[in-house]
């Protein structure tokens, strides 16, 4: 399968973006440099092209029932204009994906899924359709921009002469931006205040250019990862997979076991009753080094007791940070633990997440 380009690709090239292949797409990894872009989002405003993400519409009289059965969070609490973050699980409790659920009205929902999972997720959704709803993969129809940072709201409002005061966190509204009909959602993947904008595929470049002209700093995949890790937000394929459950990943706050039946509920109830054998925890290193995905966590006898799922040198904190699944017996007995980096075992110190909490 050939690598695809978003409708904003030419804008990336124009602004000097270093383009790489990611999840089947050509996307910028950085523009002015990871640290500058990271700090721009933390202190001002940055813009990301996330048009590679997937969108699926659910329509029909039983759309609400379908979505409630599909995901682990309580979609019964949704109302028109509200957004919900949730895991979607297999019967055994492993995670199919994590996603955003938008309620357009009682008979229509928009599901936003991860780029690398679009085909897999859509096949799974179709197999679960015992409610007679209409499912459509509309990913090719939408661009998606993420405008993130403490000045995101002011930048979007000034750029498009719009008032966003009525859009609360995890809410959305329809709006016309420079003549383009869009969904404006107060959501993001950086731990900062910000907005995600969805609109017709071919119109994305026009809005990107307008926002950059208004002061939004172009940002790439590199700082998107450091920002999300500082906020301890999950990355599918690293921190959560089909082999991990939401309880193990520590996102059980988004799993509502008592609010109704959903796929995977029985398995998660069983795991909760029996107790977790491993848990995803945040950590730093007590010596100089950078933890990476798949590095092993070992005890003082060099026995493997866990594995790093994500890690980096935090641009905000100036220290190494990471997430790792670690056996709960080792977490509970006070054992000294280490991350194995090549020939060295570097002492691990558990840290509370999120590592950086700004919003």
KEBADO-67241 format. One record per residue (C-alpha): residue number from 1; x negated, y, z negated; residue in one letter. Coordinates in steps of 0.1 Angstrom, whole numbers, plus 5000, padded with zeros to 4 digits. Each point is the difference from the previous one (the first is absolute). Last residue first. Example, Ala and Ser with C-alpha at 12.3 -4.5 7.8 and 13.67 -1.06 7.14 Angstrom:
BEGIN
{num->2&east->4863&north->4989&up->4929&residu->s}
{num->1&east->5014&north->4966&up->4993&residu->a}
END
This chain:
BEGIN
{num->359&east->5047&north->5220&up->4677&residu->x}
{num->358&east->4963&north->5003&up->4991&residu->x}
{num->357&east->4991&north->4967&up->4984&residu->x}
{num->356&east->4965&north->4988&up->5008&residu->x}
{num->355&east->4990&north->4964&up->4989&residu->x}
{num->354&east->5036&north->4989&up->5002&residu->x}
{num->353&east->4994&north->4978&up->4981&residu->x}
{num->352&east->4983&north->4993&up->4967&residu->x}
{num->351&east->4964&north->4989&up->5002&residu->x}
{num->350&east->4983&north->4967&up->4992&residu->x}
{num->349&east->4963&north->5001&up->4998&residu->x}
{num->348&east->4979&north->4977&up->5022&residu->x}
{num->347&east->4963&north->4992&up->4994&residu->x}
{num->346&east->4980&north->4996&up->5032&residu->x}
{num->345&east->4989&north->4965&up->5010&residu->x}
{num->344&east->4971&north->5004&up->5025&residu->x}
{num->343&east->4989&north->4978&up->5028&residu->x}
{num->342&east->5026&north->5012&up->5026&residu->x}
{num->341&east->5025&north->5020&up->4980&residu->x}
{num->340&east->5016&north->4977&up->4975&residu->x}
{num->339&east->5025&north->5020&up->4979&residu->x}
{num->338&east->4996&north->4993&up->4963&residu->x}
{num->337&east->5021&north->4990&up->4970&residu->x}
{num->336&east->4994&north->5000&up->4963&residu->x}
{num->335&east->5027&north->4979&up->4984&residu->x}
{num->334&east->5025&north->5016&up->4977&residu->x}
{num->333&east->5023&north->4970&up->4997&residu->x}
{num->332&east->5030&north->5015&up->5018&residu->x}
{num->331&east->4984&north->5010&up->5033&residu->x}
{num->330&east->4983&north->4967&up->5003&residu->x}
{num->329&east->5032&north->4981&up->4993&residu->x}
{num->328&east->5018&north->5023&up->5025&residu->x}
{num->327&east->4978&north->4988&up->5030&residu->x}
{num->326&east->4990&north->5031&up->5019&residu->x}
{num->325&east->5014&north->5015&up->5032&residu->x}
{num->324&east->4979&north->5031&up->5008&residu->x}
{num->323&east->5005&north->5037&up->5007&residu->x}
{num->322&east->4972&north->5024&up->5003&residu->x}
{num->321&east->4982&north->5031&up->4990&residu->x}
{num->320&east->4964&north->5012&up->5002&residu->x}
{num->319&east->4994&north->5034&up->4985&residu->x}
{num->318&east->5000&north->5036&up->5013&residu->x}
{num->317&east->5035&north->5007&up->4987&residu->x}
{num->316&east->5015&north->5017&up->5030&residu->x}
{num->315&east->4979&north->4984&up->5028&residu->x}
{num->314&east->5006&north->4965&up->4984&residu->x}
{num->313&east->4973&north->4976&up->5011&residu->x}
{num->312&east->5019&north->4971&up->5015&residu->x}
{num->311&east->5018&north->4968&up->4992&residu->x}
{num->310&east->5029&north->4978&up->5011&residu->x}
{num->309&east->5010&north->4963&up->4994&residu->x}
{num->308&east->4972&north->4990&up->4976&residu->x}
{num->307&east->5001&north->4963&up->4990&residu->x}
{num->306&east->5005&north->4982&up->4968&residu->x}
{num->305&east->4986&north->4975&up->4974&residu->x}
{num->304&east->4970&north->4986&up->5018&residu->x}
{num->303&east->4976&north->4984&up->4975&residu->x}
{num->302&east->4967&north->5019&up->4997&residu->x}
{num->301&east->4996&north->4990&up->4964&residu->x}
{num->300&east->5006&north->5036&up->4989&residu->x}
{num->299&east->5032&north->5000&up->5019&residu->x}
{num->298&east->5005&north->5006&up->5038&residu->x}
{num->297&east->5020&north->5023&up->5023&residu->x}
{num->296&east->4993&north->4993&up->5036&residu->x}
{num->295&east->4997&north->5025&up->5028&residu->x}
{num->294&east->5029&north->4994&up->5024&residu->x}
{num->293&east->5007&north->5038&up->5008&residu->x}
{num->292&east->4971&north->5021&up->4988&residu->x}
{num->291&east->4986&north->5013&up->4967&residu->x}
{num->290&east->4975&north->5029&up->5003&residu->x}
{num->289&east->4968&north->5000&up->4978&residu->x}
{num->288&east->4984&north->5019&up->4972&residu->x}
{num->287&east->5006&north->4985&up->4966&residu->x}
{num->286&east->5030&north->5000&up->4977&residu->x}
{num->285&east->5023&north->4992&up->5028&residu->x}
{num->284&east->5036&north->5012&up->5001&residu->x}
{num->283&east->5033&north->4980&up->4997&residu->x}
{num->282&east->5036&north->4998&up->5009&residu->x}
{num->281&east->5019&north->4968&up->4994&residu->x}
{num->280&east->5020&north->4974&up->5021&residu->x}
{num->279&east->5010&north->4971&up->4978&residu->x}
{num->278&east->4995&north->4963&up->4999&residu->x}
{num->277&east->5016&north->4971&up->4983&residu->x}
{num->276&east->5032&north->5019&up->4993&residu->x}
{num->275&east->5026&north->4986&up->4975&residu->x}
{num->274&east->5024&north->4971&up->5001&residu->x}
{num->273&east->5031&north->5021&up->4998&residu->x}
{num->272&east->4988&north->5027&up->5024&residu->x}
{num->271&east->4989&north->4974&up->5025&residu->x}
{num->270&east->5034&north->4982&up->4998&residu->x}
{num->269&east->5018&north->5033&up->5005&residu->x}
{num->268&east->4978&north->5008&up->5029&residu->x}
{num->267&east->5007&north->4967&up->5017&residu->x}
{num->266&east->5037&north->5004&up->4995&residu->x}
{num->265&east->5000&north->5035&up->5014&residu->x}
{num->264&east->4981&north->4991&up->5032&residu->x}
{num->263&east->5027&north->5012&up->5024&residu->x}
{num->262&east->5025&north->5022&up->4981&residu->x}
{num->261&east->5028&north->4996&up->4975&residu->x}
{num->260&east->5012&north->5028&up->4979&residu->x}
{num->259&east->4989&north->5028&up->4976&residu->x}
{num->258&east->4984&north->4978&up->4973&residu->x}
{num->257&east->4967&north->4992&up->5018&residu->x}
{num->256&east->4994&north->5036&up->5010&residu->x}
{num->255&east->4965&north->5000&up->5015&residu->x}
{num->254&east->4985&north->5035&up->5006&residu->x}
{num->253&east->4988&north->5002&up->4964&residu->x}
{num->252&east->4984&north->4966&up->5007&residu->x}
{num->251&east->4973&north->5018&up->5020&residu->x}
{num->250&east->4972&north->4985&up->4979&residu->x}
{num->249&east->4986&north->4979&up->5029&residu->x}
{num->248&east->5006&north->4968&up->4980&residu->x}
{num->247&east->5036&north->5009&up->4996&residu->x}
{num->246&east->5004&north->5011&up->5036&residu->x}
{num->245&east->4988&north->4965&up->5011&residu->x}
{num->244&east->4968&north->4991&up->5018&residu->x}
{num->243&east->4994&north->4973&up->5026&residu->x}
{num->242&east->5021&north->5017&up->5027&residu->x}
{num->241&east->4977&north->5030&up->4995&residu->x}
{num->240&east->4995&north->5030&up->4977&residu->x}
{num->239&east->4968&north->5018&up->4990&residu->x}
{num->238&east->4982&north->4993&up->5033&residu->x}
{num->237&east->5023&north->4990&up->5029&residu->x}
{num->236&east->5025&north->5026&up->4990&residu->x}
{num->235&east->4984&north->5030&up->4983&residu->x}
{num->234&east->5016&north->5009&up->4967&residu->x}
{num->233&east->4998&north->5035&up->4985&residu->x}
{num->232&east->4976&north->5004&up->4971&residu->x}
{num->231&east->5001&north->5038&up->5003&residu->x}
{num->230&east->4962&north->5001&up->5004&residu->x}
{num->229&east->5005&north->4971&up->5024&residu->x}
{num->228&east->5025&north->5020&up->5021&residu->x}
{num->227&east->4976&north->5029&up->5003&residu->x}
{num->226&east->4970&north->4979&up->5009&residu->x}
{num->225&east->5019&north->4981&up->5027&residu->x}
{num->224&east->5016&north->5031&up->5016&residu->x}
{num->223&east->4965&north->5015&up->4998&residu->x}
{num->222&east->4986&north->4975&up->5025&residu->x}
{num->221&east->5032&north->4997&up->5021&residu->x}
{num->220&east->4997&north->5035&up->5013&residu->x}
{num->219&east->5008&north->5036&up->4991&residu->x}
{num->218&east->5007&north->5032&up->5019&residu->x}
{num->217&east->5001&north->5029&up->4977&residu->x}
{num->216&east->5034&north->5018&up->4998&residu->x}
{num->215&east->4995&north->5037&up->5004&residu->x}
{num->214&east->5030&north->5013&up->5021&residu->x}
{num->213&east->4982&north->4992&up->5033&residu->x}
{num->212&east->4996&north->4964&up->4987&residu->x}
{num->211&east->5038&north->4999&up->4994&residu->x}
{num->210&east->5009&north->5014&up->5034&residu->x}
{num->209&east->4976&north->4976&up->5018&residu->x}
{num->208&east->5014&north->4970&up->4981&residu->x}
{num->207&east->5036&north->5012&up->5009&residu->x}
{num->206&east->4992&north->5001&up->5037&residu->x}
{num->205&east->4982&north->4967&up->4999&residu->x}
{num->204&east->5029&north->4981&up->4985&residu->x}
{num->203&east->5026&north->5009&up->5026&residu->x}
{num->202&east->4995&north->4969&up->5021&residu->x}
{num->201&east->5011&north->4976&up->4973&residu->x}
{num->200&east->5032&north->5016&up->4989&residu->x}
{num->199&east->4998&north->5011&up->4964&residu->x}
{num->198&east->4988&north->4990&up->4965&residu->x}
{num->197&east->4984&north->5023&up->4975&residu->x}
{num->196&east->4984&north->4989&up->4968&residu->x}
{num->195&east->4997&north->5026&up->4973&residu->x}
{num->194&east->4977&north->5009&up->4971&residu->x}
{num->193&east->4992&north->5001&up->4963&residu->x}
{num->192&east->4968&north->4980&up->4994&residu->x}
{num->191&east->4994&north->4964&up->4990&residu->x}
{num->190&east->4988&north->4993&up->5036&residu->x}
{num->189&east->5025&north->4977&up->5017&residu->x}
{num->188&east->5029&north->5023&up->5005&residu->x}
{num->187&east->5037&north->5009&up->4994&residu->x}
{num->186&east->5022&north->5031&up->5002&residu->x}
{num->185&east->5016&north->4991&up->5032&residu->x}
{num->184&east->5008&north->5022&up->5030&residu->x}
{num->183&east->5019&north->4982&up->5027&residu->x}
{num->182&east->4997&north->5018&up->5033&residu->x}
{num->181&east->5019&north->5016&up->5029&residu->x}
{num->180&east->4974&north->5020&up->5020&residu->x}
{num->179&east->5007&north->5036&up->5009&residu->x}
{num->178&east->4970&north->5013&up->4981&residu->x}
{num->177&east->5011&north->4980&up->4970&residu->x}
{num->176&east->5037&north->4991&up->4998&residu->x}
{num->175&east->5009&north->4983&up->4968&residu->x}
{num->174&east->5014&north->4968&up->4986&residu->x}
{num->173&east->4996&north->4994&up->4963&residu->x}
{num->172&east->4979&north->4979&up->4977&residu->x}
{num->171&east->4997&north->4989&up->4964&residu->x}
{num->170&east->4972&north->4983&up->4981&residu->x}
{num->169&east->4989&north->5031&up->4982&residu->x}
{num->168&east->5027&north->5027&up->5004&residu->x}
{num->167&east->5009&north->5017&up->5033&residu->x}
{num->166&east->5021&north->5030&up->4990&residu->x}
{num->165&east->4971&north->5023&up->4998&residu->x}
{num->164&east->4990&north->4992&up->5036&residu->x}
{num->163&east->5009&north->5034&up->5016&residu->x}
{num->162&east->4991&north->5002&up->5037&residu->x}
{num->161&east->4981&north->5025&up->5021&residu->x}
{num->160&east->4981&north->4972&up->5018&residu->x}
{num->159&east->4964&north->5009&up->4992&residu->x}
{num->158&east->5009&north->5019&up->4968&residu->x}
{num->157&east->5020&north->4972&up->4985&residu->x}
{num->156&east->4976&north->4973&up->5011&residu->x}
{num->155&east->4970&north->5020&up->4985&residu->x}
{num->154&east->5018&north->5009&up->4968&residu->x}
{num->153&east->5010&north->4964&up->4994&residu->x}
{num->152&east->4966&north->4986&up->5007&residu->x}
{num->151&east->4981&north->5024&up->4978&residu->x}
{num->150&east->4994&north->4975&up->4972&residu->x}
{num->149&east->4990&north->4973&up->5025&residu->x}
{num->148&east->5015&north->4978&up->5027&residu->x}
{num->147&east->5015&north->5005&up->5035&residu->x}
{num->146&east->5006&north->4964&up->5013&residu->x}
{num->145&east->5011&north->4999&up->5037&residu->x}
{num->144&east->5021&north->4972&up->5015&residu->x}
{num->143&east->5008&north->4996&up->5037&residu->x}
{num->142&east->5031&north->4979&up->5007&residu->x}
{num->141&east->5016&north->4981&up->5029&residu->x}
{num->140&east->4975&north->4972&up->5003&residu->x}
{num->139&east->5007&north->4989&up->4964&residu->x}
{num->138&east->5037&north->4996&up->5007&residu->x}
{num->137&east->5002&north->4963&up->4991&residu->x}
{num->136&east->5038&north->4995&up->5000&residu->x}
{num->135&east->5021&north->4980&up->4976&residu->x}
{num->134&east->5038&north->5000&up->5003&residu->x}
{num->133&east->5017&north->4985&up->4970&residu->x}
{num->132&east->5020&north->4967&up->4999&residu->x}
{num->131&east->4993&north->4993&up->4964&residu->x}
{num->130&east->4980&north->4967&up->5003&residu->x}
{num->129&east->4970&north->5020&up->5014&residu->x}
{num->128&east->4970&north->4985&up->4981&residu->x}
{num->127&east->4984&north->4985&up->5031&residu->x}
{num->126&east->5002&north->5034&up->5017&residu->x}
{num->125&east->4982&north->5016&up->4971&residu->x}
{num->124&east->4971&north->4975&up->5001&residu->x}
{num->123&east->4995&north->5005&up->5038&residu->x}
{num->122&east->5000&north->5038&up->4994&residu->x}
{num->121&east->4974&north->4996&up->4972&residu->x}
{num->120&east->4977&north->4978&up->5021&residu->x}
{num->119&east->5002&north->5023&up->5030&residu->x}
{num->118&east->4995&north->5032&up->4980&residu->x}
{num->117&east->4974&north->4987&up->4975&residu->x}
{num->116&east->4968&north->5018&up->5011&residu->x}
{num->115&east->5018&north->5033&up->5002&residu->x}
{num->114&east->5015&north->4999&up->4965&residu->x}
{num->113&east->5038&north->5004&up->4996&residu->x}
{num->112&east->5025&north->5028&up->4999&residu->x}
{num->111&east->5036&north->4988&up->4997&residu->x}
{num->110&east->5028&north->5023&up->5012&residu->x}
{num->109&east->5035&north->4993&up->4986&residu->x}
{num->108&east->5035&north->5004&up->5015&residu->x}
{num->107&east->5035&north->4989&up->4988&residu->x}
{num->106&east->5001&north->5018&up->4967&residu->x}
{num->105&east->4983&north->5030&up->5014&residu->x}
{num->104&east->4964&north->5010&up->5010&residu->x}
{num->103&east->4985&north->4980&up->4971&residu->x}
{num->102&east->4962&north->4999&up->5005&residu->x}
{num->101&east->4982&north->4968&up->4988&residu->x}
{num->100&east->4962&north->5003&up->4997&residu->x}
{num->99&east->4978&north->4970&up->5003&residu->x}
{num->98&east->4978&north->4974&up->4984&residu->x}
{num->97&east->4994&north->4968&up->5020&residu->x}
{num->96&east->5007&north->4963&up->5001&residu->x}
{num->95&east->4989&north->4997&up->4963&residu->x}
{num->94&east->4998&north->4966&up->4983&residu->x}
{num->93&east->5029&north->4991&up->4978&residu->x}
{num->92&east->5005&north->4964&up->5012&residu->x}
{num->91&east->5031&north->5010&up->5019&residu->x}
{num->90&east->4980&north->5027&up->5019&residu->x}
{num->89&east->5000&north->5035&up->4987&residu->x}
{num->88&east->5007&north->5036&up->5011&residu->x}
{num->87&east->4984&north->5025&up->4976&residu->x}
{num->86&east->5018&north->5033&up->4995&residu->x}
{num->85&east->4997&north->5038&up->5003&residu->x}
{num->84&east->5034&north->5017&up->5001&residu->x}
{num->83&east->5011&north->5031&up->5020&residu->x}
{num->82&east->5032&north->5021&up->4994&residu->x}
{num->81&east->5018&north->5021&up->5026&residu->x}
{num->80&east->5034&north->4982&up->4997&residu->x}
{num->79&east->5000&north->4980&up->4968&residu->x}
{num->78&east->4978&north->4973&up->4986&residu->x}
{num->77&east->5005&north->4984&up->4966&residu->x}
{num->76&east->5014&north->4968&up->5016&residu->x}
{num->75&east->4966&north->4997&up->5016&residu->x}
{num->74&east->4987&north->4984&up->4968&residu->x}
{num->73&east->4964&north->4990&up->5008&residu->x}
{num->72&east->4991&north->4965&up->5011&residu->x}
{num->71&east->5009&north->5002&up->5037&residu->x}
{num->70&east->5020&north->4980&up->5026&residu->x}
{num->69&east->5032&north->4992&up->4980&residu->x}
{num->68&east->5006&north->5037&up->4992&residu->x}
{num->67&east->4993&north->5009&up->5037&residu->x}
{num->66&east->5026&north->4975&up->5013&residu->x}
{num->65&east->5026&north->5010&up->4974&residu->x}
{num->64&east->4996&north->5037&up->5009&residu->x}
{num->63&east->5002&north->4993&up->5038&residu->x}
{num->62&east->5032&north->4981&up->4995&residu->x}
{num->61&east->5022&north->5022&up->5022&residu->x}
{num->60&east->4972&north->5004&up->5025&residu->x}
{num->59&east->4966&north->5015&up->5008&residu->x}
{num->58&east->4965&north->4992&up->4990&residu->x}
{num->57&east->4972&north->5020&up->5018&residu->x}
{num->56&east->4964&north->4989&up->5000&residu->x}
{num->55&east->4970&north->5024&up->5000&residu->x}
{num->54&east->4963&north->4990&up->5002&residu->x}
{num->53&east->4969&north->5021&up->4993&residu->x}
{num->52&east->4976&north->5008&up->5029&residu->x}
{num->51&east->5014&north->5035&up->5000&residu->x}
{num->50&east->4979&north->5007&up->4969&residu->x}
{num->49&east->4983&north->5031&up->5012&residu->x}
{num->48&east->4986&north->5017&up->4969&residu->x}
{num->47&east->5001&north->5037&up->4990&residu->x}
{num->46&east->4982&north->5016&up->4971&residu->x}
{num->45&east->5009&north->5027&up->4974&residu->x}
{num->44&east->4982&north->5019&up->4972&residu->x}
{num->43&east->4982&north->4986&up->4970&residu->x}
{num->42&east->5003&north->4961&up->5001&residu->x}
{num->41&east->5008&north->4999&up->5037&residu->x}
{num->40&east->4971&north->5023&up->5009&residu->x}
{num->39&east->4978&north->4980&up->4976&residu->x}
{num->38&east->5006&north->4968&up->5019&residu->x}
{num->37&east->4994&north->5017&up->5034&residu->x}
{num->36&east->4967&north->5016&up->4988&residu->x}
{num->35&east->4988&north->4967&up->4985&residu->x}
{num->34&east->5010&north->4979&up->5030&residu->x}
{num->33&east->4983&north->5022&up->5026&residu->x}
{num->32&east->5013&north->5027&up->5024&residu->x}
{num->31&east->5021&north->4977&up->5021&residu->x}
{num->30&east->5002&north->4964&up->4986&residu->x}
{num->29&east->5012&north->4965&up->5006&residu->x}
{num->28&east->5021&north->5012&up->5030&residu->x}
{num->27&east->5024&north->4974&up->5014&residu->x}
{num->26&east->5000&north->4977&up->5030&residu->x}
{num->25&east->5026&north->4974&up->4992&residu->x}
{num->24&east->5002&north->4962&up->4996&residu->x}
{num->23&east->4999&north->5000&up->4962&residu->x}
{num->22&east->4970&north->5024&up->5002&residu->x}
{num->21&east->4977&north->5007&up->5029&residu->x}
{num->20&east->4977&north->5030&up->4995&residu->x}
{num->19&east->5001&north->5037&up->5009&residu->x}
{num->18&east->4976&north->5026&up->4986&residu->x}
{num->17&east->5022&north->5031&up->5003&residu->x}
{num->16&east->4986&north->5031&up->5016&residu->x}
{num->15&east->5031&north->5022&up->5000&residu->x}
{num->14&east->5007&north->4995&up->5037&residu->x}
{num->13&east->4995&north->4962&up->4996&residu->x}
{num->12&east->5025&north->4999&up->4972&residu->x}
{num->11&east->5025&north->5021&up->5019&residu->x}
{num->10&east->4997&north->4977&up->5030&residu->x}
{num->9&east->5010&north->4971&up->4977&residu->x}
{num->8&east->5032&north->5017&up->4987&residu->x}
{num->7&east->5024&north->4978&up->5021&residu->x}
{num->6&east->4984&north->4970&up->4983&residu->x}
{num->5&east->4976&north->4978&up->5019&residu->x}
{num->4&east->5002&north->4962&up->5004&residu->x}
{num->3&east->4973&north->4973&up->5001&residu->x}
{num->2&east->5007&north->4974&up->5026&residu->x}
{num->1&east->5014&north->4966&up->4990&residu->x}
END
